[in-house]
């Protein structure tokens, strides 16, 4: 596709998305009358008219004013009236008084939307490729911003109508659901018939618990698609084994809590929650009221009896926490919730379904088909997405390494990270295309006007082996950032190869080692397997084995099984998650070997834990070839210092051979090595706010005969500029980022290098073809 075609395609795609989202906002309002648009019954609610205007102001302020020459707003005061909380943009109208703004009129507001729509669609149709690339993220966040306000329009108008003694319906029960494109679909709503009071007060069913393993897990967005800044950076958390309730707490279950005096028992409540119950007179969820001994609830389609099978909704964090205490459980952490939800399909009852109210489990599962419904009831969790936002016990706080976006948009989320709790999963008022497993909604602990509900959690005893204590010297984010910025600023551009090995990169490298073309791993394994008795004899007894770059510790298993002289095993790796996963497996398989994992950048100086035994360092995999020769000399010298006078080094060294064999090994036919190399760009995008388009780079590995090494590069396919951590870097077409080198040695060349670093070669083992060598060196006296 030509550059012009790509530009047109992007513009058309953005225009279609823009029209769809904007149409839905107006479709949601089509049953309202003028008077409905302007009411604000409490400060947390905004008038519908204000939502329609504010979402237009967003596009006007952050896109049109900066990218359309001569653009003029219909009124200069719209900046003041429709700014929400962006201090960097300027002054704004008092939030609690939005309902006092009679002018502009509703008609003026729709004219304002039309004015903004026309200008923005014209911009998309005429913008250059550079401008489209610049405004695409702004328009994308603007569309997700409008979807947030669509949900607020529904929750706010519900509260508006609730304050009306006539209890008007927002959308009568015979109005169909809203299609994804904003059109009315053909489905009709039918309010359930009256629910007998005996059913309303019947005992709740037993909770079905679904177990989830603990361990070190990834959480947060991976940067592969749109996400708000508060969903990253992606990082790791350690979870104890836990269980989640298979479904959200139902209205029937919550009724049992109420009938057991839930709102009258202070021991169930947090102190502030109990004070809120007392001062506000709460005795049921918001929108519930009793008529002739039967509980009814107000919905967007009118009053209806409480259905005991539906998820309870419109409860605050205080109420959710009190219910969990009463039930002998707790609320999940947001990380437990995400770990469980990431394994589920993104399906459920969303705003596009037009129900505007949570559904019972039977209906929710029937929409997925009978077979899936039976399976979900038997083995899994249900109603994870849609229906109700689920409170977690997690305070809304920044993730490690979080950085706000630059400019006024940096105020979008970060400034609210105090005195709020996180909710997950979406609701019946959320757009299906807006939610994801990593989405972090947040509200104060007393908020009830949102479609918020409860899912319970409990701890489970661990059935795994206890992971040994970790000595953690993992490099922090600024080190990665500093090295990347320095490397991209250099000529030629280069990034240290150690950064290829994040959690995903480590997994990809493990896959590389199984490829037919990649000879080093299987050849080295064969050498160690065939010569293990000789290796054991020369290493002797009573030593600790320190492995640099342990990875999956595949080769190490041969040593742990056959070397009787190992007093302790010390794996050292830069990837904390990969290290803990492999150590956890080793601890279960070799319970008699003390294991002391060390997370560290072994290319830099770090301290090993003290030991009485002599130290033998194991450095397999030909990783020594990744060092330039002067770096290899310094690195081997540090190892000699850690080994001490009575220690040694067992090392894998790749040997010089036919370059065609090397080329196949580093340019495999399945493209795994290419994915491994390109993953570095994905990591930079995720962790350093990078803007690399991985499709614009290709993997290339070549043999340099003059230096005797394989060189791995990321090659820019086009001339381009890329922003990383606030810095802009330009690339010419075919300009490369050098990501890895792999030196190959003759046996004599490596012996000379080892001696210069303080080692004395003792024994060399090779394969029949002379592709690879395993060597044992001792520290020279």
N, C-alpha and C positions, 0 to 999 in steps of 0.2 A: 504494500500500500504506500502510495506517495505521501510526502509530508503534507501536501494540500488535502489529500483524502483523509489523512489522520486528523487534521485540524477540523475539517467539516464533520467527521464522525464524532469527535469529542464534543463539538458545539451542539450537534443534534441530540446526542445522548443527554447532555446537561439540560438542554431545553425541554426534552421529554420528561425528565425527572422533575424539573422545576414546575412544569404545567400540572403534573400529576399531584404533587404535594400541595400546591396552591389551590387546586380545584377541590381537594378534600376538605381544606379549611372552610371553604365557602359552602360545600355540600352539607357539612355538619350544622350549618346555621340556617338551613332552608326552612325549618319549622318554627324559627323564632319570629317574633314580631318586634317592632322598633323598641318598645318599652323594655323588652328582655335584654337588649344589648348593653344597657347603660348602668345596671344596678351593681353595687358593690356592698354586700352585706357584712363583710369583715375584711380587715387589712390583707389577709393571706389570699383572698380571692380578688381577681381583677375582672372588670367588665369585659364581656365578649368583644365589644367594639375596640377596647384597648388592645386585646390580643391580636385582632386583625390588623390594627395599625402598627403595633410594635414589631410584628414579624416583617412587615413591609419596610419599616424604618431600618431594620437590621440589614436588609439587602441594599437599601439606599445608602446607609452609612459606611458599610464595610466593602461594598463593591462599586456601586454606581458613582459615588462622589470622587473616587480615586481613579476610575478607569473610563469615564465618559466625559469628554471635553464639554464644558459648558453646561453640565447637568444642573438642573434647578429643582429643588423640592417644591411641591405645590404651596407650601407655607413655611416661612422661616422658623416658626415656633414649633414645628413638628419635632425638631431635634430635642427641644425641651420637654414636650408633652409625652413623647413615646420612647425616650431612653429609659431603660429599666434600672440598671445599676452600674453602668460603665462610667466610672469616674474620669477615666482618661479622655472620654469623648466630650464631657462638659456637664453643666448643671442639668438637673432633671426635676420633674414635678414630684410632689410628695406622694408616695405610694398609697397611703390610706385614703387619699382624696381623688383617686382616679375616677371614682363613681360620680364625682361632682362636675366632670367635664361634659357639658351638654353640647358644646361645639368643639371640634367639627362634628357634624351630624353623622348618623349611620351612613347616609347616602354619600357624604363627603369621604368617609372612611373607605367605602368601596371604590370611589373615584381615585383615591390615593393608591389603593392596591392596583388598580388598572394602570395608573400612571407608572408605578414602579415596574409592573409586569412588562409593559410595552418597552420601557427603556432597557430592562435587563435582557429580554428576548432579542431585541435589536442588537445589543452588545454581543450576545452569543452568536448571532448570525454573521456578524461582521468582524469579530476580533481576530487578530493574528494568532499564530500558534503560540508565540511567547506570552501573549496576554491570556490566552485560554489556560495555559499551564499555570499562570500566576493566579488566576481567579478560580480555578477549579476547586482547590481546597476551601476557599471562602464560600463558594456557593454550596459545596457539600455540607459544611458545618451549618450554613444558613438553613438548608433543608431539614437537617436533623433538629435544629433549633425550632423550626416551625412545627415539626412533629411533636416536640415537647409541649409546645403551646396548644396544639390540637388536643392533647390529653388534658391540659389545664383548662381549656375551654369547656370540656365535658365535666370535669370535677367541679369547676367553679359555677357553671350554670346549674348543676345539680344542687349545690348549696343555695343558690339564688332561689330556685323553685321550692326548696325545702322551707325557706323562710316565709313562703307564701302560704297562708292557711288553706287556700284552695288546693294545694298540692298539685299543681299542673304537671302534665307529662311533657318532657322535652321532645320525645318522639313517640307518638302513639303506637300501640302494639301492632297495628296493621301496616306500619311503614317498613319497607324491606331493608335489608342490610346494604352497606356501602361497599361497592367494588373497589379494587385496588386503584383503579383510575379515577375514583371519585364518583362514578355513576351509581345509580340505585340498582342493586341486584334484585332478583326475583323472590328471595326468601322472605317469609313473613314471620313475625314474632307473635307468640301467643303466651300471655301470662298464665302461670299455672293456676289450677283451681285452689280453693281454700285447703290448707293443710290442717288436719285435725289436731287439736291441742295436745292430745295424748302423744301423738308423734313428735310434736315440738318438744315435749319434755321428757321423751324416752331416754334411757341411758345410752351413752355413746358407745359405739362399737370399739373393740380392742384396737389399739394402735398397731399397725404392721410396720416393723422396722426393717430398713434395708441397709445392710452393712457396707462400709467402704473402708478399704485399707488406708492406713496412715503412711507416713514416710515423707520424703522430700518431694514436693510437687511444684510445678510451674503455675503461676497465677498472673493474671493481667493480660492485656492484649498484645499479640505478636507483631503488630504493625503491618500485617498483610492487607488490611482494608481500613475503612474509616473507623475511628474510635475517638472518643473525647480524651483530652489530655489526662484526665484523672484515672483513666483505665491503665495507665502505664507509669513507669517502665515495667515490662514483663520481668518478673523476679521469682525467686523460690521461697517457699515457706514450708515448715515442717508441721505435718498434721499427725496427731495421735489417731489411732483407729477410731472411727465414729459410725453412727448410724443416723439416718434421717427417716422421719415418718414418710410412708409411701404417698400420702396425699396431704394437702393443706388441712388445717383444723376446720371442721365443718361448723355450720351454724348450730346444728344439733349438739355437737360436742361443747360448743361454747355456752349453749343454754344450760348444760349440766353444770358448768362452772358457775354460772349466774345463780342457778337454783341452790347450789351449795354455799351460797353467801359470798361468792367471789368478790363482789364490790363492797362487802361489809367486813372483810377480814384483812386488817392492816398487815398481818405477818406475811401476806403473799406479795406485798407491794414494795417497790423501792420507796424511800422516804419522800422524794419529790413526786413520785407517782401517786402516793397516797394523799399527799397534800393537794394534788390536782383533782383527784376524785372528790375530795371533800369540798374544795372551793367551787368546782364546776357542777357538782351534783350528778356525776356520771353514775348510771346504774345499768347501762347496756351500750352496745356499739352505737355510733352515730347513725341516724336515720331509722332507728328502731323505736317503735311506740306500741303500747299495749291497748288493745280494744276488746272489751268484754272477755278479759282473761286470756286473750290470744295475742301473740307478738306479730306485728306487721312491720314492714319496712318500706321506706320510700325508695323508689328506683327511678331511673331516667325514663322509664315507660309507665310510671305511676305507682300507686300503692299496691302492695301484694303481701300475702302472708309470708312469714319467714319459712323458707324451705330448709329443713334440717340437713339435707344432703349437700347444699351449696357451701362453698368455702365462706367462712365468716369474713366480712370485710368492713372497712372503715373503723378499724381499731388502731389505737396509738401504740407506739413502742412500749409505753407503760403497761397497757392492757395486754399486749403480747407477752411481755416478760412476766406479768402476774399469772397469766394463764399457764405459761410453761412451768412456773413454780408450783402451781396447784396440781399440774399433771405429773409432777416428779421428773421433769425433763428440763431442757433449756432451749434457747434459740441457737441456731447454728451460727458459726462465724461466717463472714462473707467468703472466706477462702474454702471452707468446707462446702458451702453452697455451690461455689463456682466449680470446684473439683467434681462434684456430683452432677451438676447441670451440663458440664462440658461433654458428658457421655450420652446426653439425651438429644433427641431430635428437636429442632426449633419449631414446635407446632403447639397450637393451643387456641384459646378464645381471645381474639384481638379486636380492635376497633373495626377492622374491615368486615368482621362477621355481623356487626350491627346489633348485637345483643345488649351491649352497654351494661352488663351485669354478669357476675361470675356464674358459672354453670356447675351443676352437680357432676360427680365423678362418672356416673353412668352415661350421661350425655357426652361428657368430654371424651370418654374412651370410645364410645360408639362412633364418633367422628373419625377415629383412626382405624376402623375395621374390627370385626369381631376377633380375629386371631391375635392381632396386636393388643386389643383390649384385655383378653384373657391372660396373655403373657405379661402385660404390664401389671395387672392386678396380682399375679402370682410371684413375680420376681423383681419388679422395678419400682421406681418412683414415677408419679404421674402429676399432671398439671403443674409442671415446673415452670413453663412459660405461659404468659397470659393469665386470665382470670383475676388474680390479685398479686400485687407486689408483696414479697415476703420479707418481713423484718428480719434482720440479723442482729447479733449482739455486738457487731463491730462498729466502733466509732468511725465517722467519716474523717479520714486522715490521709496525708500523702503517702504514696508508695516510696520505698527507698530510691533515691535518685530522681524523684519527681521534679520537673521544672515546668513552670507555667509557660504558655505560649507567649511570644513577644507581642508587644502592643496592647491595645485595649482588649483584644480577645483573650489575653492572659487572665482577665478578670472573670472568665466564664465559669470556672469551677473552683480554682485554688483558693479564692478569697472566702469561700464558705466552709473551709475545712476546720470547723470548730462547732461544738455543741449540736452535732447532728449524728444520726445513725444511718447506716447503709441498708437499703432495701434492694432486692434482686428479683429479676424474672419478668417484669412487665405485668400489665393488667388488661382487663377487657376494654380499657380506654387507650391502650398503647397501640401504635402501628406495628404491624408484623415486621416490616423492613427496618424498624428503628431499634429493636432490641437484640441482644446477644448475651452469651454467657458471662462476658466480662463487664457488662454495663453496670455502673454504680449509680443508682438513684439515692437520694438522701433527703431526709426531712428531720425537723426537730422531734424530740421524744413525745411531745403532746399532740402532734399533728394527726388528725383523723379524717379530714375531708378527702384524702386520696383513697383510691381503691387498694388499701393495705390490709394484708392478712398475716397468717401465722403458719409456719411449718416447724415442727419440733425436731430436736436433735438430742442424742445422748452419746456418752463416751462408750467405747467398746474396749475390753482388755486386749492388749496386743498379743497376737499369736506368732509374731516374728522374733527372730533372734535379736538381742540387744546390740545395736550398732556401737562399735567402740567409740570412745571420745575422740573428737576431731581437734587437731591442732590447725587452726585456721589462719593462714597468712594470705588468703585470697586477695588479689589486687583489687583496689577499689576503682570505682567508675572514673574518677579523674585521671588515673594512670592510663586507662584505655583511651580516654578522650585525648589526653596529651599526646600519646603515641600516634593516634590516628591523624590528628591535626598536623603534627610535625611531619609525619610520613607523606601526607597529601600535599604539604607545602614544599617538599623536597623535589629535586630534579636529579634523576627520574623519581617518580612517585613510588613509595613502598610502604607496606604495613607489615609489622612483625608477624611471622607465621603462627606464633602462639595464640593469636586472637582468632585463628580459624577454629579453635577448639572450645566453642561454647557447648551447651548441652546437645543441641541439634548437630553441630559440627562433629562432635565426638561420636555420635551415633552414625553419622554418614561415614566417618573414617573407619569405624568398625565394619561397615558394609563394604567399603573399599577393600579391606583386607581379605574378603571372601571372594573377590572377583578372580576370574581365570587369568586375566592379563597381569594381575598384581602378584608378582612372584615373591617379594621379600618376606611376607608373613609366613606363608606355608613353607618356604625354603628354610627360614630360620627355625620354625617349629620342628621341621624334620631333623635339622642338625642337632638341636637340643635333645630331641627324643632319642636319636640314635646314639648320642654321646653322653647321655645323662650320667652313666656310671663313672665315666672319666671326669666329668665336671664335678660330681660329688666328691670324688677322691681328691681332686686338686683344691677344692674349697675347704675341706676339712670339717671341723665341728665347732659348735658354740660361737656362732656369729649371728648378727642380725642382718637381714637382707633388706636393703633400702632400694626401692625401685623408683626411678625417675620417669615420670610420664606413664603411670601405671595403666591408664585407660581402663579397658575391660579386664585387665590382668589375665588374659588368656594364656600367654606363655608362662606366667608365674605359676599357674596350676601344676604344670609339669614339675617345677622346682619344689613346690609345697608338698607334692605327693611323693617325690623321690629323694629329696635332700633331707636326711635325718638330722643334720647339724644346725638347722635353723632354730634359733632361740626366740626370734621375733620377726615380724614382717612389718615394714614401714613403707606403705605406698605413698608416693608424692605425685599430685596431679593438680593442674591449674583449674580444671572443671570440678567445682564442688559437688554438683549433683551427680555427675558421672562417677566421681570418686566414691560417694556414699552408696550409690547403687551397687557398684562392684564389690565394695567392702562388705556390704550387708550380705551379699551372696557368699562371699568367701568366709565370713564369720560363721555362717550356718554349715558350710561344707568342711571347714577345718577348725573345729571348736578348740582344739588343743594348741593352736598357734596363736600367741598374743599378737594382735594387730593394732597398730597405732597409725591411723591415717593422718596425712599432713596435706592440707590444701595450700599450695604455694606455687609461685612462678619459679620453677627450679633453674631458670636461666639467670636468675639474680641470686645474690647472696641471701641465705636464710639459715636459721639454726635448726639442726636436728635435735630431737629430744635426747637427753643424756642417756648413756647405756654403759653397762659394765662389759658387755661383749664387744669383740672387734666388729668392725663394720665392713661389709661387702656391698658395694653399690651395683645394682643391676640396671643396665641402660640398653634395653633391646630395641629392635625396630629400625635400626639405621638412622635414628633421630640425630645422631652426631653429624650426619650429613647436612642437616638444616642450618648448621652454623657456618659462617664464613671461617676460613682457616684460622685467622687470628682470634676470632671469637671462640673457636673450638679449643684452641690452646689455653685461653683463659678459663674456659669452662672446665676442661679436664684438670687444670691446676687447682680449682676450687674443690673438685671431687677428691683429688689427692689429699687436700687438707682435711676434708671431712672423714676420709677413710683412716687417716693416721698411719703410723709406721708399720702397723701389722695388718692393715686392711688391703682390699683389692677391688678391682673393677671387672665385672663380667659385662661385655658390651657387644652389640651387634653392629657390624660394619658392612655396608653394601660395597661391592667390588665393581671395578670398571668392566664393561662388557659391550656387546654390539648395541649401538645407539637405537636400532630399530626395536629391540626388546624394551629398552627404557621408554621409548615413545609410546608403545602400546600400554605400558604399565601406568602411565600418567595421563593418558587420553583414552580411557576405557570406552568400549562400544556402548555401554548402557548409560553413560553420562553421569555416573555417580560422582566421579572426581570433579566434574564441572559443577555439579550441585554443591559439593563440599566447598569449592572455591567461591562460588557466587553467594553462598550462605553468609560469607563475611560482610557483604553489602547489606543483606537483610538484618544482620546483627547491628550494624552501624545505624541503619534506619530505626531499629527498635530502641536501642540504648542511647543513641547520641543525637536523636532528632534529625537523622539523615534523610535525604530526599533522592537517593539513588533509584533509578528505574532499572531493575535488574535485566529487563529485556534489552536494554541498550548496552549491555556488556556481555562479552563472551569469554569463556575459559580457553587458555592456550598454554600448553606445556611443550618446551623445546629443550633439546640437549645442546649445551655450549661446550664444544670439544676443547676450546682453548683453556677454559677454567675447569673442565672435567666435572660438570654439574648439570642436572636438570633444573630448568627455571620455570616456575609457574607464574602466570600473569593473568590479570583481568584486563581485557582489551576493550576500550571504548569504541563502539560501533559507529558513533556519530560524534560530531563536534557538539559539545554540550557544557553546561555549567551546572554544578551540583552543590547544594547547601548542606553542610554538616555542622551541627553544634553552633549555628549562627555564623559560620565562616563559608564563603563562597569559593569554590575551586573550579577552574576551567579545564576542559579536556579537549585536545585535538582529536580528530578521527584517527584511530589506530594507536592513540597514546595508551600506555599501560600502567597498571598498578602492579608492582612486583610483590607477590604475596608469599612466595616460598622458593628456596633453592635446596637442592639435594645433591651434595658433593659425593662423588664416587672415588674410591681409593684403590690403589694396588696395596698388597700386604706390606710392601716395603715403605710406601708413602705413609701409611698409617703408623707403622712402627716408629718412623722418624718423628711424626707429630706427637705420639704418646711420650716418647723420651724427652722431647722439648718441654712437656708439661709436668715432668716428674714421675712418670710411670716407666716400668720395665715390662715389655711383652714377655709372657711366660708360655702361653699356648694358643694356637690358632686352629680352629676347626672349620672346614669348608664343606660344601656340597660337592657332588661329583662334577657338576658343570662349572664350578668355580664362580657361581653367581654371587654368593653371599658368604660372610664369615662371622663366626662367634669367637671372640677373643677374650682371654683372661690376662689382666695386667696387675702387677703389684706395685706398691709405692716404692720408689727407689730410695735406698738408704742415703 
